Amino acid sequence: MKLKAYFILAALWITPWLTLSAFAQRAEEVRPAAAQINQEDIDWEKNKPLPTSVEIFGLPTNWHAQTTYINQRYPNFNAQYSGPNSLNKNHSMAYTWSGTLYLGARVAPNTDFYYNPEVVSGVPFSNLTGLGGVANGESNKAVGSQARFYSARTFVRHTINQEGEKLYLEDEANQIAQTVSSNRVVITGGQFALLDIFDYSSYAKDPRTQFLNWGNLTYLAYDYAADSRGYGWGLAGEWYLDNWALRAARMTAPKTPNSLGLDFNILKHYGDQIEVERNHQINHLPGKVSVLAFRNRMILSTYSNATNYIYQNNAQGTQAINNTRYSEQYKMGAGINAEQALGKDFGVFMRVFQNDGKAETMAFAEADNSISIGMGINGNSWSRPKDVVGVSVMRNGLSSSHQQYLQAGGLTFFIGDYAGPGKSISYRPEQINEIYYNATLVRGVLAGINYQRINNPAFNSARGPVNIYSFRIHAEY
C-alpha cells in the first residue's frame, strides 16, 4: 500500500515538470489555429443548455459525459461438445451499460489535470468465456447487474511546445481547448488506459460508437498492460514532429493475469511499449501508418510448462497453468496499423500483430496473432451525412504451444473446450465478420445495430458458427 501511495505521488509530482475515442494529441484531431469552425458548431456552442467549458477560481475547466447501453443476443448454435470455458451453445442474452464523467482543470500553463469517475453494470456472455475475440468491448468492465462505481482515469498531462505550425485543439472529453505547436512533447502520468494514447484508428477504436468486437478495439494479439477493466498507472511520453509521432510508455501490470488488482512494483513487473507513427496524404486524402511493439515482464506460466504439468499429473482445468506460474517471464510482440481515406465519405483500415506466444495472456485477449481489415462509410450518399456504416473481417490464431496446452485439456482465463478424452479442441483460426450501422438521432445521440458472425469460436472447429445480434444507444455531451 505504501508503494502504491509513493508511486501516485511521484507521478503527480513529475509530470508537471517534465484522451472520447482517444485522448492523445494527434495531428488528425486538431485544426490550424486560424481555421474557422462551421456555422452549425458555432450555433451549438452559443445555444448549449449547459456550457462545458468554464473558469473556476480563475482556472480553465471543462466537463463532458457519456452513457452507452449495448444489448446482445445469439440463437442456439451447433456444438459437438462443450467444456468448462466454452461459450454456452444455447440462446443467450448479454448487456452492458456504462456512464462516464470527464472532468478537467488547467492547473498551470500547458498542464492539465483530468479525473474520470465511471459506473458500469452488465452481464457478459458465458461469464466472458468461450471466445478469443470477445463480442463487446465494454464487457470486461461488467461484473453483474449491480452498478459498480470506480475511478477510470486520474492523470496529469503536460505539453511542451516547440517551433512549428500552431494548431487548435477543440474542447472535448479529457481535452480543455488549447493552442499547441505541431512540434511538441506531451507527457502523461497517473491512471489512464494505454489505448487512450497508443494504436489510434479513425475507423476502429471505440466500442461505444464504432465496432464492438475486441479485435477492432485494438490488435487482438496486443497483450497490453492493464487491470481487468483496461486501465492502469504509468507514465507515457509523446513527441510530435509535424507528420511524425513517437510514443513510449511504462505501465503497471496486474498482480495475477487478468485480475483487477495491480502490482505497483513498476520497476520489476511492468508493460513497456513504443510506437512510431507517420501521417500522410494521398491525393489530398489523409492516411497514416504506425508500428507498435510491446514487452511485458511479470510472473507468468509458459504454455510448455503447463502442458508438461498436465501430462505428468493428469491434471486438466486451470490448476496446470496456476501451479506453473512461478518464474519471471518476458512477453513481446509487434504490429502494424494502417488506414487511408479513399474519398470524403469512405476509408479503409488494417491491423496486423504477432506476439511470441510462449507465455500465458497477461491482461487482454487469447490470441497470439491477429489480422483485421475493414472500412468505414458515412451516409452522405443516402442523405444521412452523420450516419456511419462499418464492415470488418478478422482472423485470430494461437501459437503451437498455446494450441498444445488447450488440446491437452488445459484452460485459460477466457477459453477451454476440453470435455474429456477424445474431445479436446479441433484447432482452427477464429474468424469474425462484423458489420454495424449507426444512425444519429439528434446531436450527441446515436442508435446502432451490429451483427457478428464468429466461425470456430475459441479456435475450435467442432463448435459454431455463432451469430450475434446487437443493439446500441449512445449519448454524449
C-alpha positions as CSV (number, residue, x, y, z in Angstrom):
1,M,0.0,0.0,0.0
2,K,2.9,2.4,0.8
3,L,4.5,1.6,-2.6
4,K,1.2,2.5,-4.3
5,A,1.0,5.8,-2.5
6,Y,4.6,6.6,-3.3
7,F,4.1,5.8,-7.0
8,I,1.0,8.0,-7.2
9,L,2.7,11.0,-5.5
10,A,5.8,10.6,-7.7
11,A,3.7,10.5,-10.9
12,L,1.7,13.6,-10.0
13,W,4.9,15.5,-9.0
14,I,7.0,14.6,-12.0
15,T,4.5,15.2,-14.8
16,P,4.0,19.0,-14.4
17,W,7.7,19.4,-14.9
18,L,8.5,17.1,-17.4
19,T,-7.9,11.4,-24.2
20,L,-13.9,10.0,-26.4
21,S,-12.1,7.6,-28.7
22,A,-8.6,8.6,-27.7
23,F,-7.0,11.3,-25.6
24,A,-3.6,11.7,-27.3
25,Q,-3.0,15.0,-29.1
26,R,-3.0,13.6,-32.6
27,A,-2.4,15.7,-35.7
28,E,-5.5,14.5,-37.4
29,E,-7.7,15.5,-34.5
30,V,-6.7,19.2,-34.5
31,R,-7.0,22.1,-36.9
32,P,-4.9,25.2,-37.7
33,A,-5.4,27.9,-35.1
34,A,-6.6,30.4,-37.7
35,A,-9.2,28.0,-39.2
36,Q,-12.9,28.6,-38.8
37,I,-15.3,26.1,-37.4
38,N,-18.6,25.6,-39.3
39,Q,-21.8,27.5,-38.5
40,E,-23.5,24.5,-37.0
41,D,-20.7,24.2,-34.4
42,I,-20.9,28.0,-33.7
43,D,-24.6,27.8,-33.1
44,W,-24.3,24.8,-30.9
45,E,-21.7,26.5,-28.7
46,K,-23.9,29.5,-28.3
47,N,-27.0,27.5,-27.5
48,K,-25.7,24.7,-25.3
49,P,-28.1,24.1,-22.4
50,L,-25.1,24.0,-20.1
51,P,-21.6,25.2,-21.1
52,T,-18.9,22.5,-21.0
53,S,-16.0,25.0,-20.6
54,V,-15.9,27.5,-17.7
55,E,-13.5,29.2,-15.4
56,I,-13.5,28.3,-11.7
57,F,-11.3,30.4,-9.4
58,G,-9.5,31.6,-12.4
59,L,-8.7,28.1,-13.7
60,P,-10.0,27.0,-17.1
61,T,-12.0,23.8,-16.6
62,N,-14.3,21.6,-18.6
63,W,-16.6,18.7,-18.2
64,H,-18.2,16.2,-20.6
65,A,-20.2,13.0,-20.1
66,Q,-21.3,9.8,-21.9
67,T,-23.6,6.9,-21.4
68,T,-23.8,3.8,-23.5
69,Y,-26.2,0.8,-23.5
70,I,-25.4,-2.4,-25.5
71,N,-27.7,-5.4,-25.8
72,Q,-26.6,-8.6,-27.5
73,R,-28.2,-11.9,-28.3
74,Y,-27.4,-15.1,-30.2
75,P,-29.6,-18.1,-31.1
76,N,-28.7,-21.7,-30.5
77,F,-25.6,-22.8,-32.3
78,N,-24.1,-26.2,-33.2
79,A,-21.5,-27.6,-30.7
80,Q,-20.3,-31.2,-30.8
81,Y,-19.3,-30.9,-27.2
82,S,-18.7,-28.2,-24.6
83,G,-16.0,-27.7,-21.9
84,P,-15.7,-25.6,-18.7
85,N,-14.8,-22.4,-20.5
86,S,-16.9,-22.8,-23.6
87,L,-19.5,-20.4,-24.9
88,N,-23.0,-21.5,-24.0
89,K,-24.4,-23.2,-27.1
90,N,-28.0,-22.3,-26.2
91,H,-29.8,-19.0,-26.9
92,S,-28.2,-16.3,-24.7
93,M,-28.6,-12.6,-24.0
94,A,-25.9,-10.2,-22.6
95,Y,-25.8,-6.5,-22.0
96,T,-23.6,-3.7,-20.7
97,W,-24.4,-0.1,-19.5
98,S,-21.7,2.5,-18.8
99,G,-21.7,6.1,-17.7
100,T,-18.6,8.3,-17.6
101,L,-18.0,11.8,-16.4
102,Y,-14.9,13.6,-17.8
103,L,-13.6,16.4,-15.5
104,G,-10.6,18.6,-16.3
105,A,-8.8,21.7,-15.0
106,R,-5.8,23.6,-16.3
107,V,-3.7,23.8,-13.1
108,A,-0.7,25.6,-14.7
109,P,0.2,26.8,-18.2
110,N,0.1,23.8,-20.6
111,T,-0.5,21.5,-17.6
112,D,-4.0,19.8,-17.2
113,F,-5.4,17.5,-14.6
114,Y,-8.2,15.1,-15.5
115,Y,-10.4,12.8,-13.5
116,N,-13.0,10.3,-14.9
117,P,-15.4,8.6,-12.5
118,E,-17.2,5.7,-14.2
119,V,-20.1,3.5,-13.5
120,V,-20.8,0.1,-15.2
121,S,-23.2,-2.7,-14.9
122,G,-23.8,-5.7,-17.2
123,V,-23.8,-9.4,-17.8
124,P,-21.4,-10.8,-20.4
125,F,-22.0,-14.0,-22.5
126,S,-20.9,-17.1,-20.5
127,N,-19.1,-15.0,-17.8
128,L,-16.8,-13.7,-20.5
129,T,-15.5,-17.1,-21.6
130,G,-15.7,-19.0,-24.9
131,L,-14.2,-16.5,-27.4
132,G,-10.8,-15.2,-28.5
133,G,-12.4,-12.0,-30.0
134,V,-14.9,-11.1,-27.3
135,A,-18.1,-9.6,-28.8
136,N,-18.4,-6.5,-26.7
137,G,-15.6,-4.1,-26.0
138,E,-17.3,-2.9,-22.7
139,S,-18.0,-6.4,-21.3
140,N,-14.7,-6.7,-19.4
141,K,-15.9,-3.9,-17.1
142,A,-19.2,-5.6,-16.3
143,V,-19.4,-7.9,-13.3
144,G,-23.2,-8.2,-12.8
145,S,-26.4,-6.3,-12.8
146,Q,-25.4,-4.3,-9.8
147,A,-23.9,-0.9,-10.8
148,R,-20.2,-0.5,-9.9
149,F,-18.6,2.9,-9.4
150,Y,-14.8,3.3,-9.8
151,S,-12.1,5.7,-10.9
152,A,-11.3,5.1,-14.6
153,R,-8.7,7.8,-15.0
154,T,-6.8,10.3,-12.8
155,F,-3.9,11.8,-14.7
156,V,-1.9,14.9,-15.4
157,R,-0.9,15.9,-18.9
158,H,1.9,18.5,-19.6
159,T,2.6,19.9,-23.1
160,I,6.0,21.3,-24.1
161,N,5.5,23.4,-27.3
162,Q,8.4,23.8,-29.7
163,E,8.7,25.7,-33.0
164,G,6.1,24.7,-35.6
165,E,2.6,25.4,-37.0
166,K,0.0,26.5,-34.5
167,L,-2.8,24.0,-34.1
168,Y,-6.0,24.4,-32.1
169,L,-7.4,21.5,-30.0
170,E,-11.1,21.6,-29.5
171,D,-12.8,21.4,-26.2
172,E,-13.8,17.8,-25.8
173,A,-13.7,14.9,-23.3
174,N,-10.3,15.0,-21.5
175,Q,-9.1,18.0,-23.5
176,I,-9.5,21.6,-22.5
177,A,-9.4,23.8,-25.5
178,Q,-5.8,24.7,-26.3
179,T,-3.4,26.0,-29.0
180,V,-0.4,23.8,-29.4
181,S,2.5,23.5,-31.8
182,S,2.8,20.8,-34.5
183,N,6.2,20.2,-32.9
184,R,5.7,19.4,-29.2
185,V,6.3,16.9,-26.4
186,V,3.4,15.6,-24.4
187,I,3.8,13.8,-21.0
188,T,1.0,11.9,-19.3
189,G,1.3,10.5,-15.8
190,G,-1.2,8.8,-13.5
191,Q,-4.1,6.4,-14.1
192,F,-5.2,6.0,-17.7
193,A,-5.6,3.4,-20.4
194,L,-2.8,2.6,-22.9
195,L,-5.4,2.7,-25.7
196,D,-6.1,6.3,-24.9
197,I,-2.6,7.1,-26.4
198,F,-1.5,4.1,-28.5
199,D,-2.9,2.4,-31.6
200,Y,-5.3,5.1,-32.7
201,S,-7.6,4.3,-35.6
202,S,-10.2,6.7,-37.2
203,Y,-12.4,3.7,-38.1
204,A,-12.0,1.0,-35.4
205,K,-11.2,2.1,-31.9
206,D,-14.3,2.9,-29.7
207,P,-16.9,0.2,-28.9
208,R,-19.3,2.9,-27.7
209,T,-19.5,4.4,-31.2
210,Q,-17.8,2.0,-33.7
211,F,-17.2,-1.7,-33.9
212,L,-17.9,-3.8,-30.9
213,N,-15.5,-6.7,-31.0
214,W,-12.3,-6.7,-29.1
215,G,-10.4,-7.4,-32.3
216,N,-11.5,-3.9,-33.6
217,L,-10.8,-2.2,-30.3
218,T,-7.0,-2.7,-30.9
219,Y,-4.8,-5.5,-32.2
220,L,-6.3,-8.7,-30.6
221,A,-2.8,-10.1,-30.0
222,Y,-1.6,-6.9,-28.3
223,D,-1.4,-8.1,-24.6
224,Y,-1.3,-4.5,-23.3
225,A,-0.7,-3.9,-19.6
226,A,-3.8,-3.1,-17.6
227,D,-6.2,-4.2,-14.9
228,S,-9.2,-6.3,-15.9
229,R,-11.2,-3.1,-16.8
230,G,-8.4,-1.9,-19.2
231,Y,-6.9,0.8,-17.0
232,G,-3.5,1.1,-15.2
233,W,-1.0,3.5,-13.7
234,G,2.1,4.7,-15.5
235,L,4.0,7.3,-17.4
236,A,3.8,8.0,-21.2
237,G,5.6,10.4,-23.4
238,E,4.7,11.6,-27.0
239,W,6.9,13.5,-29.3
240,Y,5.2,15.2,-32.3
241,L,7.3,16.4,-35.2
242,D,5.0,17.7,-37.9
243,N,3.6,14.5,-39.6
244,W,5.6,12.1,-37.3
245,A,4.9,10.9,-33.8
246,L,7.0,8.8,-31.4
247,R,5.3,7.4,-28.3
248,A,6.6,5.3,-25.3
249,A,5.2,4.3,-22.0
250,R,5.6,2.1,-19.0
251,M,2.5,0.8,-17.2
252,T,1.7,-1.3,-14.1
253,A,1.0,-5.0,-14.6
254,P,-1.8,-6.9,-12.9
255,K,-0.9,-8.8,-9.7
256,T,-2.1,-12.0,-11.4
257,P,-3.1,-12.4,-15.1
258,N,-6.4,-10.7,-16.0
259,S,-7.0,-9.5,-12.4
260,L,-8.4,-6.2,-11.1
261,G,-5.5,-5.7,-8.6
262,L,-2.4,-4.0,-9.9
263,D,1.3,-4.7,-9.0
264,F,2.8,-1.2,-8.2
265,N,6.4,-2.5,-8.2
266,I,6.7,-1.0,-11.7
267,L,10.5,-1.4,-11.8
268,K,10.1,-5.2,-11.6
269,H,6.8,-6.0,-13.2
270,Y,5.5,-3.8,-16.0
271,G,4.4,-3.4,-19.6
272,D,6.6,-1.3,-21.9
273,Q,5.5,-0.1,-25.4
274,I,6.9,2.1,-28.1
275,E,5.1,3.3,-31.2
276,V,6.2,5.3,-34.3
277,E,3.5,6.9,-36.5
278,R,3.7,8.7,-39.8
279,N,0.7,10.7,-41.1
280,H,0.4,11.4,-44.8
281,Q,-1.9,12.5,-47.6
282,I,-2.5,10.7,-50.9
283,N,-4.4,12.9,-53.4
284,H,-5.2,15.3,-50.5
285,L,-6.8,12.4,-48.6
286,P,-5.5,11.6,-45.1
287,G,-3.9,8.4,-44.0
288,K,-1.3,7.0,-41.6
289,V,0.9,4.1,-40.8
290,S,2.1,3.2,-37.3
291,V,4.3,0.4,-35.9
292,L,3.9,-0.7,-32.3
293,A,5.9,-3.0,-30.1
294,F,5.5,-4.2,-26.5
295,R,7.4,-6.1,-23.8
296,N,5.8,-7.3,-20.6
297,R,7.5,-8.6,-17.5
298,M,5.8,-10.4,-14.7
299,I,5.4,-13.9,-13.1
300,L,3.6,-16.0,-15.7
301,S,3.2,-19.6,-16.7
302,T,4.5,-20.8,-20.0
303,Y,2.3,-23.0,-22.1
304,S,5.0,-25.7,-22.5
305,N,5.4,-25.9,-18.7
306,A,1.7,-26.0,-18.1
307,T,1.3,-28.8,-20.8
308,N,4.0,-30.9,-19.2
309,Y,2.3,-30.5,-15.8
310,I,-1.0,-31.9,-17.3
311,Y,0.7,-35.0,-18.7
312,Q,2.8,-35.6,-15.5
313,N,-0.1,-35.1,-13.1
314,N,-3.1,-36.0,-15.2
315,A,-4.4,-32.6,-14.2
316,Q,-6.9,-30.8,-16.5
317,G,-8.5,-27.5,-15.9
318,T,-6.8,-24.4,-14.6
319,Q,-4.6,-26.0,-12.0
320,A,-1.9,-26.7,-14.6
321,I,-1.4,-23.0,-15.5
322,N,-1.8,-21.8,-11.9
323,N,0.7,-24.3,-10.5
324,T,3.4,-23.5,-13.0
325,R,3.2,-19.7,-12.5
326,Y,6.4,-19.5,-10.6
327,S,9.0,-17.6,-12.6
328,E,9.6,-14.2,-14.3
329,Q,8.7,-14.2,-18.0
330,Y,9.0,-11.7,-20.8
331,K,6.2,-11.5,-23.3
332,M,6.8,-9.5,-26.5
333,G,5.1,-8.6,-29.8
334,A,4.8,-6.1,-32.6
335,G,2.3,-5.0,-35.2
336,I,1.4,-2.5,-38.0
337,N,-1.7,-0.3,-38.1
338,A,-2.6,1.4,-41.4
339,E,-5.5,3.5,-42.6
340,Q,-6.4,5.5,-45.6
341,A,-9.3,7.7,-46.7
342,L,-10.3,6.8,-50.3
343,G,-12.8,9.7,-50.6
344,K,-14.6,12.2,-48.3
345,D,-17.1,9.5,-47.4
346,F,-15.1,6.3,-47.4
347,G,-11.9,4.9,-45.8
348,V,-10.2,1.6,-45.1
349,F,-8.0,0.2,-42.3
350,M,-5.8,-2.8,-41.4
351,R,-4.2,-4.1,-38.3
352,V,-1.6,-7.0,-38.2
353,F,0.0,-8.2,-35.0
354,Q,2.2,-11.1,-33.8
355,N,3.4,-11.9,-30.2
356,D,5.8,-14.6,-29.2
357,G,3.1,-16.9,-28.0
358,K,5.2,-18.6,-25.3
359,A,3.7,-17.2,-22.0
360,E,0.1,-17.0,-20.9
361,T,-2.1,-14.0,-21.6
362,M,-1.3,-11.3,-19.1
363,A,-4.1,-8.7,-19.4
364,F,-6.0,-8.8,-22.7
365,A,-7.3,-11.4,-25.1
366,E,-6.5,-15.1,-26.0
367,A,-4.7,-14.6,-29.3
368,D,-1.0,-14.8,-30.4
369,N,-1.5,-13.5,-33.9
370,S,-4.3,-11.4,-35.4
371,I,-5.2,-9.5,-38.6
372,S,-8.2,-7.3,-39.2
373,I,-9.2,-5.3,-42.2
374,G,-12.3,-3.1,-42.7
375,M,-13.9,0.1,-43.9
376,G,-16.0,2.9,-42.7
377,I,-18.6,4.8,-44.8
378,N,-20.6,7.9,-43.8
379,G,-24.1,8.4,-45.1
380,N,-23.7,11.4,-47.5
381,S,-24.7,9.3,-50.5
382,W,-28.1,8.4,-48.9
383,S,-28.6,11.9,-47.5
384,R,-27.7,10.9,-43.9
385,P,-24.3,12.5,-43.6
386,K,-24.0,11.8,-39.9
387,D,-24.8,8.1,-40.1
388,V,-22.0,5.6,-40.4
389,V,-21.6,2.0,-41.7
390,G,-18.6,-0.1,-40.7
391,V,-17.6,-3.5,-42.1
392,S,-14.7,-5.7,-41.0
393,V,-13.2,-9.2,-41.2
394,M,-10.6,-10.6,-38.8
395,R,-8.6,-13.8,-38.3
396,N,-7.1,-14.7,-35.0
397,G,-4.7,-17.5,-34.2
398,L,-2.7,-19.3,-31.5
399,S,0.9,-20.3,-31.2
400,S,1.7,-24.0,-31.5
401,S,2.5,-24.2,-27.7
402,H,-0.8,-22.5,-26.9
403,Q,-2.7,-24.9,-29.1
404,Q,-1.0,-27.9,-27.5
405,Y,-1.8,-26.7,-24.0
406,L,-5.5,-26.4,-24.8
407,Q,-5.6,-29.7,-26.7
408,A,-4.1,-31.5,-23.7
409,G,-7.0,-30.3,-21.6
410,G,-5.8,-27.0,-20.2
411,L,-7.9,-24.0,-19.5
412,T,-7.0,-20.3,-19.7
413,F,-8.8,-17.3,-18.2
414,F,-11.1,-17.0,-21.3
415,I,-11.2,-20.3,-23.2
416,G,-11.0,-24.1,-22.8
417,D,-13.3,-26.6,-24.6
418,Y,-11.8,-29.7,-23.1
419,A,-14.7,-32.1,-22.3
420,G,-12.9,-35.4,-21.6
421,P,-10.8,-38.0,-23.5
422,G,-11.1,-37.6,-27.3
423,K,-12.8,-34.2,-27.1
424,S,-10.0,-31.7,-26.9
425,I,-10.2,-28.8,-29.3
426,S,-10.1,-29.3,-33.0
427,Y,-7.9,-26.2,-33.7
428,R,-8.8,-23.8,-36.5
429,P,-8.1,-20.0,-36.6
430,E,-11.0,-18.0,-35.2
431,Q,-12.7,-15.9,-38.0
432,I,-15.0,-13.0,-37.2
433,N,-17.0,-10.8,-39.6
434,E,-18.6,-7.7,-38.2
435,I,-20.9,-5.0,-39.6
436,Y,-22.6,-2.1,-37.9
437,Y,-24.9,0.8,-38.8
438,N,-25.1,3.9,-36.5
439,A,-28.0,6.4,-37.0
440,T,-27.7,9.9,-35.5
441,L,-31.0,10.7,-33.8
442,V,-30.1,14.2,-32.5
443,R,-26.8,15.9,-31.9
444,G,-24.8,13.7,-29.5
445,V,-27.2,10.7,-29.5
446,L,-26.9,7.7,-31.8
447,A,-28.7,4.4,-32.1
448,G,-27.0,1.5,-33.8
449,I,-27.3,-2.1,-34.8
450,N,-24.5,-4.6,-35.1
451,Y,-24.0,-8.2,-36.5
452,Q,-21.1,-10.5,-35.8
453,R,-20.6,-14.0,-37.3
454,I,-17.9,-16.0,-35.5
455,N,-16.5,-19.1,-37.1
456,N,-14.5,-21.5,-34.9
457,P,-15.2,-19.8,-31.6
458,A,-12.3,-20.1,-29.2
459,F,-10.3,-21.6,-32.1
460,N,-12.3,-24.8,-32.2
461,S,-13.9,-26.1,-35.5
462,A,-16.1,-28.5,-33.5
463,R,-18.3,-25.5,-32.4
464,G,-20.1,-22.8,-34.1
465,P,-20.6,-20.7,-36.1
466,V,-22.2,-18.2,-33.7
467,N,-24.4,-15.3,-35.0
468,I,-24.5,-12.4,-32.6
469,Y,-27.1,-9.6,-33.0
470,S,-26.6,-6.3,-31.1
471,F,-28.4,-3.1,-30.4
472,R,-26.6,0.0,-29.1
473,I,-27.6,3.5,-27.9
474,H,-25.0,6.1,-27.1
475,A,-25.3,9.7,-25.8
476,E,-22.5,12.2,-25.1
477,Y,-22.4,15.8,-24.1
